[in-house]
Amino acid sequence: MLIDSHAHIDSPRYADDRGLMLRRAFDAGVGAVLAIGIGEQAAGMDGALAVCREFNGRTDVPKLYASAGVYPHNAGEIDDNILAKLDRLLSEPEVIGCGEIGLDYYHEGAAHATQREGLVRQLEIAAGRKRPILIHCRPKEGATDAWDELLEIIEEHWRPTGLGGIMHCFGGSYEQASRSLDLGFLISFAGNLTYPKAQPLRDVAVQLPLDGILVETDAPWLAPAPYRGKRNEPGWVVQTAQVMAGLHGVTEEEIAQTTTKNFNRLFGLGPDVGN
């Protein structure tokens, strides 16, 4: 069974068929999904936990885990109340990670200094709750400043914790991936790995060790090539896993087993994704 390590299944885009969507994922061979709790605004970061509690216990859908965090664009919303809410959420057993958090210099959003300050404050809370982090990093085209600043922050404020995390929807260079691995992170690849023009990304993926990778959908965005332009969903993580298997010359089952093992190791879960 595969794990979709990053999906926004609390999105309003699933309001009409969330249960059916999760059943399709289970039928496709997805055993677990990490539901990302960032909401549309920071105050809505508890949405993923609510979805987990709605569906966990059913035998016809994947096991659901949750995260909580403030997305870089919303870093200006961070205040003491938001940080207290984050701390409470990270204390819940279903909430296994903090994120997605990080830096985004590609889009117009919160000021860069505000993003950096917000990231550090969230790292402090995640460290206190001993939760791995889920990182979003996107620089402007042709720039490396977001990556350079992110990795400096991780080196100073996160590496000493030994908790590691995930570089979500990775789109950086091999050097950035390698440094992330050295910092204790797993590198997660989304549906854009399957796009015809994504050869540079595939060139990075093929160089990474299997014990350092994950697969994800980032649903409802970044649907893989066969479904590009449609609303993405966790069941389509299979497409990314197939491409990854082809790159590494292994079976799809080996990719499923290895990425599940990697996920469980990072989050301290049992060998069975249902645990």
FIRONU-743482 format. One record per residue: x, y, z of N, C-alpha, C, O in turn; residue in one letter. Coordinates in pm, whole numbers, padded with zeros to 5 digits, always signed. Atoms other than C-alpha are relative to their C-alpha. Layout:
N
XYZXYZXYZXYZa...
REM end
This chain:
275
+00084-00121+00000+00000+00000+00000+00088+00125+00000+00190+00131+00068m-00071-00127+00006+00118+00351-00081-00048+00097+00108-00157+00081+00163l+00040-00110-00086+00114+00657+00143+00009+00128-00082+00112+00156-00144i-00003-00135+00056+00019+00996+00005+00046+00090+00114-00029+00115+00209d-00061-00070-00113+00248+01204+00223-00039+00148+00009+00010+00219+00096s+00038-00142-00006+00082+01540+00147-00123+00024-00085-00114+00024-00208h+00123-00027+00073-00278+01613+00052-00090+00091+00084-00103+00073+00205a+00087-00096-00068-00515+01897+00138-00146-00048-00011-00227+00012-00081h+00131+00061+00017-00821+01681+00181-00111+00071+00077-00228+00034+00066i+00103-00084-00062-00999+01939+00397-00045+00111-00094-00130+00191-00058d+00034-00105+00095-01022+02159+00087-00149+00001-00031-00211-00105-00041s+00141-00009+00040-01371+02287+00000-00027-00068-00134-00142-00098-00165p+00019+00065+00130-01314+02130-00342-00043-00146+00014-00085-00208-00083r+00047+00137-00025-01393+01792-00182-00131-00003+00078-00174-00110+00122y+00118-00007-00088-01704+01909+00001-00111-00095-00043-00183-00148+00042a+00113+00081+00049-01942+01712-00220+00029-00149-00009-00063-00229-00019d-00031+00143+00023-01754+01382-00250+00122-00047+00077+00192-00138+00031d-00121+00034-00074-01483+01360+00017+00006-00150+00032+00110-00212+00015r+00001+00143-00032-01588+01010+00127+00024-00087-00121+00100-00183-00114g-00021+00076+00123-01606+00879-00228+00143+00013-00049+00202-00085-00095l-00138-00022+00040-01268+01034-00306+00095-00087+00081+00188-00146+00027m-00085+00082-00085-01112+00856-00008-00018-00149-00030+00078-00226-00022l+00023+00139+00038-01273+00527-00110+00075-00032-00130+00131-00141-00143r-00074+00022+00124-01123+00566-00458+00149-00016+00029+00216-00099-00032r-00141+00011-00036-00783+00618-00300+00031-00137+00059+00130-00200+00022a-00020+00131-00062-00816+00305-00089-00003-00111-00105+00079-00202-00103f+00013+00101+00106-00927+00103-00390+00121+00002-00094+00154-00100-00155d-00118-00011+00086-00623+00232-00582+00127-00050+00066+00231-00060+00002a-00116+00051-00069-00388+00098-00317+00068+00098+00093+00185+00081+00128g-00055-00098-00093-00337+00398-00090-00044-00038+00142-00163-00040+00173v+00031+00046-00134-00314+00284+00270-00008+00108+00105-00068+00089+00211g+00002-00110-00096-00264+00618+00442+00020+00132-00074+00081+00137-00181a-00013-00135+00054-00282+00990+00374+00034+00094+00115-00026+00088+00222v-00028-00107-00094-00122+01277+00560-00078+00123-00045-00044+00184-00146l+00085-00115+00030-00389+01550+00561+00066+00126+00054+00097+00135+00173a-00076-00119-00036-00225+01891+00562-00092+00107+00058-00190+00147-00006i+00085-00095-00070-00371+02139+00808+00053+00142-00004+00118+00188+00090g-00034-00141+00006-00313+02492+00689-00124+00086-00021-00122+00206+00007i+00122-00074+00023-00668+02591+00597+00016+00108-00105+00122+00123-00165g-00007-00115+00091-00751+02889+00380+00068+00118+00069+00134+00199+00004e-00071-00096-00083-00629+03113+00663+00057-00077+00120+00020-00191+00145q-00067+00067-00111-00415+03035+00966-00097-00056+00102-00074-00163+00158a+00096+00045-00101-00716+03005+01195-00067-00131-00038-00124-00198+00048a+00064+00123+00045-00842+02715+00984+00090-00121-00004+00059-00220-00070g-00095+00112+00007-00545+02489+01045-00047-00125+00073+00023-00227+00073m+00054+00120-00066-00761+02249+01247-00088-00082-00094-00143-00184-00052d+00088+00071+00092-00953+02138+00935+00044-00141-00030-00040-00230-00042g-00049+00135+00031-00730+01841+00862-00030-00097+00114-00068-00211+00090a+00030+00086-00115-00773+01704+01214-00148-00037+00001-00182-00151+00032l+00143+00029+00003-01150+01731+01178-00033-00107-00102-00116-00195-00077a+00023+00102+00102-01141+01527+00858+00050-00136+00048-00015-00238+00027v-00052+00126-00054-00924+01264+01025-00100-00063+00096-00128-00183+00088c+00091+00054-00101-01169+01226+01309-00134-00041-00060-00204-00125-00005r+00124+00038+00068-01461+01206+01069+00012-00138-00065-00084-00215-00065e-00012+00120+00082-01320+00917+00866+00081-00113+00063+00064-00229+00024f-00077+00109-00060-01075+00724+01084-00092-00096+00073-00189-00056+00138n+00085+00105-00055-01220+00396+01201-00076-00074-00108-00124-00185-00085g+00063+00070+00113-01371+00313+00863+00100-00094-00064+00220-00065-00065r-00089+00100+00061-01230+00009+00685+00006+00011-00152+00076-00067-00217t+00004-00012+00146-01300+00129+00330+00071+00125-00050+00060+00161-00167d-00076-00118+00038-01079+00440+00331+00139-00010+00062+00159-00087+00156v-00134+00004-00059-00709+00503+00401+00000+00049+00145-00088+00123+00188p-00028-00058-00130-00579+00565+00749+00039+00146-00020+00117+00177-00111k-00029-00141+00015-00564+00943+00795+00080+00052+00120+00048+00026+00236l-00075-00076-00098-00303+01144+00980-00016+00148-00035-00059+00181-00145y+00015-00143+00024-00300+01522+01015+00128+00074+00035+00213+00026+00109a-00103-00095-00040-00060+01812+01032-00070+00131+00037-00191+00144+00020s+00051-00135-00026-00104+02173+01144+00115+00097-00012+00227+00069+00031a-00104-00102+00015+00087+02485+01058-00054+00121-00074-00167+00119-00123g+00037-00123+00070+00077+02833+00908+00082+00009-00128+00205+00014-00125v-00061-00008+00133+00150+02852+00534+00077+00132-00012+00036+00232+00048y-00079-00123+00010+00416+03110+00436-00080+00124-00039-00057+00232+00014p+00080-00116+00043+00160+03334+00261-00076+00063+00115-00105+00182+00113h+00082-00047-00112-00031+03363+00590+00083+00034+00122+00029+00050+00232n-00087-00024-00116+00270+03433+00811-00035+00129+00072-00011+00142+00192a+00039-00125-00064+00140+03784+00874-00115-00016+00098-00141+00074+00177g+00110+00026-00092-00155+03628+01061+00046-00059+00132-00033-00074+00225e-00051+00065-00121+00070+03470+01323+00002+00098+00116+00060+00207+00108i-00005-00074-00125+00012+03602+01672-00001-00102+00114+00006-00222+00089d-00006+00092-00114+00008+03456+02022-00116-00099-00002-00097-00215+00036d+00115+00091+00004-00341+03309+01974+00019-00110-00103-00013-00226-00078n-00024+00099+00105-00246+03137+01650+00108-00099+00045+00095-00219+00023i-00106+00090-00047+00071+02997+01804-00050-00091+00111-00010-00207+00118l+00058+00084-00105-00124+02871+02105-00088-00108-00062-00090-00222-00015a+00084+00100+00069-00369+02700+01870+00088-00106-00065+00058-00225-00058k-00092+00096+00060-00081+02540+01682+00055-00096+00105+00062-00217+00083l-00053+00083-00107+00066+02415+02008-00103-00102+00046-00069-00218+00069d+00106+00093-00042-00268+02262+02111-00021-00109-00104-00034-00227-00070r+00021+00099+00106-00312+02092+01775+00113-00102-00005+00089-00221-00024l-00114+00092+00005+00038+01945+01781+00004-00096+00118+00079-00194+00117l+00008+00092-00113-00047+01784+02113-00097-00115-00026-00099-00212+00049s+00098+00104+00031-00323+01576+01951+00069-00119-00066+00158-00100-00149e-00071+00118+00051-00222+01217+01869-00007-00017-00151+00085-00072-00211p+00012+00015+00145-00349+01232+01510+00088+00099-00076+00118+00079-00194e-00078-00106+00065-00142+01544+01436+00148-00033+00015+00209-00005+00118v-00134+00057-00010+00196+01394+01358+00109+00092-00052+00227+00062-00034i-00101-00089+00055+00370+01686+01186-00045+00144+00003-00164+00174+00014g+00027-00144+00005+00394+02065+01175+00024+00050-00142+00136+00044-00193c-00018-00051+00135+00330+02214+00836-00128+00001-00079-00231-00046-00031g-00126-00031+00062+00331+02300+00572+00041+00141+00035-00039+00234+00029e-00057-00128-00038+00556+02582+00681+00123+00021-00086+00172-00072-00150i-00120-00023+00078+00850+02748+00514+00008+00139-00057-00034+00236+00006g-00022-00128+00068+00935+03024+00268-00050-00008-00143-00023-00106-00214l+00046-00009+00138+00766+03126-00056+00027+00141-00052-00043+00236-00016d-00036-00129+00058+00931+03408-00250-00048+00010-00145-00021+00110-00213y+00048+00002+00138+00764+03314-00580-00125+00087-00016-00136+00166-00110y+00126-00074+00006+00420+03457-00508+00007+00126+00088+00088+00134+00181h+00014-00115-00089+00328+03793-00363-00078-00046+00124-00187-00102+00113e+00065+00041-00124+00242+03729-00001+00061+00076+00115+00094+00194+00102g-00061-00064-00116+00379+03803+00342+00143+00042-00033+00211-00022-00113a-00137-00047+00019+00703+04000+00353+00098-00111+00036+00071-00193+00124a-00097+00107-00023+01011+03781+00345+00045-00006+00145+00058-00115+00201h-00042-00001-00140+01121+03890+00690-00110-00056+00091-00081-00125+00189a+00113+00053-00077+00774+03810+00824-00008-00152-00014-00034-00222+00084t-00001+00145+00021+00790+03463+00669+00110-00067+00082+00087-00170+00145q-00111+00060-00074+01130+03395+00823-00028-00002+00150-00002-00102+00217r+00033-00006-00142+01018+03510+01167-00109-00100+00036-00101-00168+00138e+00108+00096-00026+00699+03305+01144+00048-00143-00004+00002-00226+00074g-00055+00135+00008+00893+02998+01041+00075-00036+00129+00054-00143+00185l-00078+00029-00121+01131+03022+01336-00091-00020+00121-00067-00109+00202v+00092+00013-00114+00844+03069+01583-00073-00134-00005-00098-00195+00099r+00067+00130+00011+00670+02760+01448+00097-00115+00026+00059-00218+00081q-00100+00103-00030+00992+02560+01465+00014-00019+00150+00031-00132+00198l-00012+00009-00146+01012+02639+01834-00114-00083+00058-00093-00165+00148e+00115+00075-00051+00662+02503+01893+00008-00147-00042-00018-00236+00039i-00013+00139+00047+00720+02192+01678+00106-00074+00080+00088-00192+00111a-00106+00064-00079+01041+02122+01869-00052-00036+00139-00022-00144+00191a+00055+00026-00132+00856+02150+02199-00093-00120+00002-00101-00192+00101g+00092+00114+00011+00600+01896+02079+00063-00122-00067-00001-00225-00084r-00076+00110+00063+00866+01679+01912-00071-00053-00125-00090-00173-00142k+00067+00034+00125+00689+01684+01576+00090+00036-00119+00138+00149-00126r-00071-00034+00123+00874+01662+01241-00073+00111-00075-00192+00135-00053p+00058-00113+00072+00815+01953+01005-00014-00032-00149+00060-00112-00204i+00027+00017+00142+00676+01970+00652+00027+00134-00066-00042+00233-00040l-00052-00127+00052+00856+02234+00448-00045+00028-00142-00038-00058-00231i+00030-00056+00132+00734+02442+00155+00109+00101-00030+00135+00192+00049h-00101-00097+00039+01009+02625-00029-00012+00027-00149+00000-00064-00231c+00008-00036+00141+00966+02815-00353+00063+00137-00023+00009+00238+00022r-00063-00129+00032+01204+03085-00478-00059+00057-00129-00136-00009-00198p+00033-00055+00131+01149+03319-00767+00079-00074-00107+00186-00129-00079k-00067+00069+00109+01244+03174-01105+00144+00049-00013+00170+00169-00018e-00141-00033+00019+01621+03160-01140+00072+00045+00125+00193+00071+00120g-00061-00045-00125+01684+03261-00777+00017-00117+00096-00048-00221+00082a-00020+00103-00103+01807+03058-00482-00017+00057+00140+00007-00013+00239t+00001-00063-00132+01746+03306-00199-00090-00072+00100-00054-00086+00216d+00089+00071-00093+01450+03118-00050+00066-00127+00052+00059-00157+00171a-00068+00123-00043+01646+02793-00046+00119+00033+00091+00138-00032+00194w-00116-00034-00081+01960+02959+00088-00041+00039+00141+00019-00006+00239d+00044-00046-00131+01773+03128+00371-00069-00110+00079-00051-00121+00200e+00066+00111-00067+01559+02824+00447+00102-00094+00062+00092-00129+00180l-00096+00098-00049+01855+02591+00480+00085+00057+00113+00128-00017+00202l-00071-00063-00112+02037+02840+00702-00084-00006+00128-00032-00035+00236e+00090+00005-00116+01733+02856+00932-00009-00142+00054-00003-00164+00176i+00008+00140-00043+01702+02477+00939+00127-00042+00072+00122-00109+00175i-00129+00034-00060+02071+02440+01014+00010+00054+00143+00053-00017+00234e-00015-00063-00131+02057+02682+01306-00108-00041+00099-00078-00070+00215e+00111+00013-00093+01712+02626+01453-00061-00140+00006-00133-00171+00101h+00071+00129+00003+01606+02273+01357+00093-00121+00009+00062-00219+00075w-00089+00116-00001+01901+02044+01300+00030-00050+00140+00031-00171+00161r-00032+00049-00135+01988+02031+01673-00110-00085+00063-00082-00163+00154p+00108+00080-00059+01646+01879+01748+00007-00147-00042-00041-00234+00030t-00006+00137+00050+01719+01568+01540-00133-00055-00046-00146-00176-00068g+00135+00047+00032+01350+01553+01446-00024-00018-00150-00110-00095-00190l+00014+00015+00144+01388+01591+01069-00133+00051-00053-00203+00127+00014g+00124-00044+00063+01100+01643+00833-00006-00039-00145+00064-00129-00190g+00023+00028+00141+00986+01645+00473+00016+00128-00081-00041+00231-00045i-00001-00106+00100+01080+01873+00185-00111-00034-00099-00096-00118-00187m+00121+00032+00073+00734+01875+00032+00005+00053-00143+00060+00160-00169h+00010-00041+00141+00671+01891-00345+00133+00056-00046+00141+00170-00093c-00135-00049+00024+01042+01917-00403+00015+00048-00144-00029-00017-00238f-00023-00055+00133+01144+02137-00693+00136+00063-00012+00161+00141-00104g-00133-00061+00000+01502+02229-00613+00103-00080-00077+00069-00169-00156g-00112+00064+00067+01842+02117-00732+00046-00124+00076+00001-00149+00188s-00056+00116-00070+02034+01801-00648+00077+00046+00124+00070-00019+00228y-00078-00049-00113+02261+02007-00423-00091+00035+00118-00058+00007+00233e+00096-00033-00106+01959+02137-00228-00064-00124+00059-00090-00131+00179q+00055+00127-00050+01815+01787-00204+00102-00072+00088+00068-00125+00194a-00104+00068-00075+02146+01645-00086+00022+00064+00137+00037-00004+00238s-00016-00070-00128+02184+01911+00180-00119-00028+00091-00102-00042+00212r+00119+00030-00079+01827+01846+00292+00009-00139+00063-00024-00157+00180s-00020+00134-00054+01901+01476+00330+00098+00002+00117+00075-00064+00219l-00099-00010-00108+02206+01564+00540-00058+00062+00126-00011+00036+00237d+00064-00065-00114+01980+01773+00762-00111-00086+00061-00181-00043+00153l+00096+00093-00058+01756+01472+00829-00137+00003-00064-00234-00043-00005g+00129-00011+00068+01481+01540+00573-00017-00110-00105+00079-00159-00163f+00039+00081+00114+01299+01314+00331-00042+00094-00112-00091+00203-00086l+00033-00081+00116+01245+01446-00021-00125-00059-00065-00125-00174-00109i+00128+00050+00050+00886+01418-00141-00030+00058-00138-00014+00178-00162s+00027-00038+00139+00786+01426-00508-00149-00013-00028-00213-00110+00010f+00141-00007+00031+00443+01522-00636-00026-00031-00147+00063-00077-00219a+00040+00035+00134+00254+01481-00962+00078+00068-00110+00082+00018-00222g-00078-00067+00104+00472+01732-01146+00122-00081-00043+00183-00050-00145n-00107+00089+00044+00738+01459-01156-00036-00069-00132+00053-00110-00207l+00046+00072+00119+00528+01305-01434-00011+00089-00123-00037+00039-00232t+00024-00090+00111+00512+01616-01655+00112-00011-00105+00228-00027-00069y-00101+00014+00105+00691+01599-01992+00118+00096+00015+00232+00058-00013p-00107-00099-00010+00892+01917-01923+00074-00005+00133+00156+00082+00161k-00060+00008-00133+00999+01803-01576+00125-00086+00003+00159-00141+00108a-00120+00085+00001+01313+01620-01685+00105+00044+00103+00166-00043+00165q-00096-00037-00105+01537+01831-01457-00038-00054+00137+00050-00092+00215p+00044+00054-00128+01326+01719-01161+00022-00151+00004+00065-00204+00106l-00025+00144+00006+01346+01356-01273+00151-00030+00012+00190-00131+00069r-00144+00017-00011+01723+01398-01304+00046+00008+00145+00142-00058+00184d-00030-00006-00143+01731+01492-00935-00050-00127+00069+00023-00189+00147v+00060+00114-00069+01497+01212-00826+00079-00128-00020+00092-00208+00073a-00069+00125+00029+01699+00939-00993+00133-00010+00075+00188-00119+00092v-00128+00001-00072+02012+01043-00802-00015-00023+00150+00084-00048+00219q+00020+00010-00144+01854+01018-00458-00016-00144+00044-00069-00226-00031l+00018+00137-00050+01866+00704-00244-00147-00027+00029-00221+00063+00068p+00140+00034-00023+01537+00520-00212-00042+00023+00145-00158+00051+00172l+00038-00018-00140+01551+00549+00166-00010+00148+00038-00028+00181+00155d+00013-00142-00027+01538+00928+00130-00117+00067-00070-00126+00190-00072g+00107-00060+00081+01222+00975-00080-00139-00038+00051-00159-00139+00119i+00142+00025-00021+00845+00996-00046-00073+00040-00128-00016+00107-00215l+00085-00045+00109+00561+01040-00293-00125+00063+00059-00168+00027+00169v+00115-00076-00049+00264+01274-00260-00083+00047-00117-00043+00032-00233e+00080-00061+00106-00015+01439-00453-00003+00152+00010-00011+00218-00093t+00031-00141-00023-00043+01788-00301-00141+00031-00047-00172+00145-00084d+00140-00018+00040-00410+01736-00388-00065+00109+00083-00039+00120+00203a+00063+00016+00132-00622+01910-00500+00077+00058-00118+00024+00070-00228p-00080-00059+00107-00338+02065-00702+00097-00102-00060+00112-00213-00007w-00108+00076+00063-00069+01925-00935-00040-00143-00037+00034-00238-00008l+00040+00133+00047-00263+01634-01082+00105-00054-00095+00158+00021-00177a-00103+00058+00087-00022+01393-01255-00043+00000-00147-00159+00024-00180p+00016-00020+00144+00017+01387-01632-00131-00056-00059-00195+00015-00136a+00123+00049+00064-00278+01159-01721-00124+00081+00034-00223+00079-00040p+00117-00074-00047-00515+01388-01528+00028+00150+00012-00049+00223+00074y-00043-00139-00017-00336+01723-01558-00113+00096-00036-00180+00079-00138r+00106-00097+00020-00574+02016-01529-00127-00032+00077-00216+00052+00088g+00115+00041-00079-00824+01822-01321+00029+00017+00148+00143+00039+00188k-00019+00000-00145-00880+01829-00947+00076-00126+00039+00032-00237+00009r-00081+00114-00042-00612+01605-00801-00064-00069+00120-00144-00009+00191n+00049+00071-00118-00688+01338-00540+00100-00108+00039+00178-00153-00045e-00104+00089-00051-00485+01097-00323+00020-00129-00079+00132-00180-00085p-00016+00123+00076-00555+00791-00538+00096+00012-00117+00148-00088-00165g-00086-00020+00116-00350+00945-00816+00148+00006+00037+00232+00026-00051w-00141+00012-00039-00029+00922-00612+00063-00123-00067+00185-00131-00080v-00048+00119+00071-00001+00587-00791+00078+00039-00125+00179-00024-00157v-00068-00041+00123+00100+00771-01109+00142+00048+00029+00235+00015-00045q-00134-00048-00037+00392+00943-00938+00089-00116+00043+00207-00120+00009t-00077+00118-00042+00500+00616-00778+00045-00082-00119+00156-00135-00119a-00038+00074+00121+00501+00449-01119+00119+00064-00069+00211-00005-00112q-00112-00071+00062+00729+00716-01263+00126-00018+00083+00235-00040+00029v-00116+00017-00087+00957+00692-00961+00059-00140-00013+00181-00158-00015m-00048+00138+00017+00978+00315-00999+00078-00013-00130+00183-00077-00133a-00070+00007+00128+01076+00354-01364+00135+00069+00005+00231+00020-00054g-00127-00071-00010+01347+00606-01280+00105-00084+00071+00222-00084+00033l-00095+00077-00081+01505+00374-01022+00014-00145-00045+00094-00220+00012h-00011+00136+00049+01454+00053-01217-00044-00104+00100+00014-00212+00109g+00053+00094-00098+01251-00113-00942-00149-00016-00026-00206+00054-00110v+00143+00021+00018+00897-00242-00915-00080+00106+00075-00029+00171+00167t+00089-00093-00070+00604-00027-00810-00021-00045+00144-00035+00037+00235e+00016+00051-00136+00565-00255-00509+00118+00039+00087+00101+00069+00205e-00117-00039-00079+00921-00177-00400-00007+00149+00037+00031+00186+00148e+00017-00141-00032+00851+00196-00423-00103+00016+00112-00083+00095+00205i+00102-00008-00103+00536+00146-00216+00056-00042+00136+00036+00027+00236a-00054+00050-00126+00716-00057+00049+00105+00095+00058+00105+00122+00179q-00109-00084-00048+01017+00172+00069-00050+00135+00048-00009+00181+00155t+00049-00131-00042+00829+00501+00084-00088-00011+00125-00089+00080+00209t+00076+00022-00123+00592+00358+00345+00095-00016+00119+00071+00041+00226t-00099+00018-00107+00892+00248+00552+00063+00134+00038+00082+00163+00156k-00060-00130-00026+01047+00594+00516-00094+00089+00082-00053+00152+00179n+00101-00080-00068+00726+00767+00626-00014-00045+00145-00013+00037+00237f+00019+00053-00135+00680+00540+00926+00122+00025+00088+00109+00052+00207n-00122-00026-00076+01043+00583+01031+00005+00146+00046+00036+00173+00162r-00005-00141-00035+01023+00962+01022-00096+00034+00114-00060+00106+00207l+00103-00039-00097+00703+00982+01225-00011-00098+00117-00099-00083+00202f+00001+00092-00113+00778+00694+01460-00124-00086+00006-00174-00118+00114g+00119+00084+00009+00485+00486+01340+00039-00146-00014+00154-00177-00044l-00026+00142+00014+00453+00108+01333+00014-00039-00145-00016+00042-00234g-00017+00045+00138+00530-00097+01022-00129-00008-00079-00127+00000-00202p+00130+00004+00065+00159-00125+00948-00058+00141-00001-00072+00203+00104d+00048-00138+00007+00018+00207+00822-00129+00019+00078-00168+00133+00105v+00121-00012-00080-00298+00130+01017+00028+00025+00146-00064+00051+00223g-00033-00018-00142-00110+00165+01345+00000+00147+00038+00025+00182+00153n
REM end
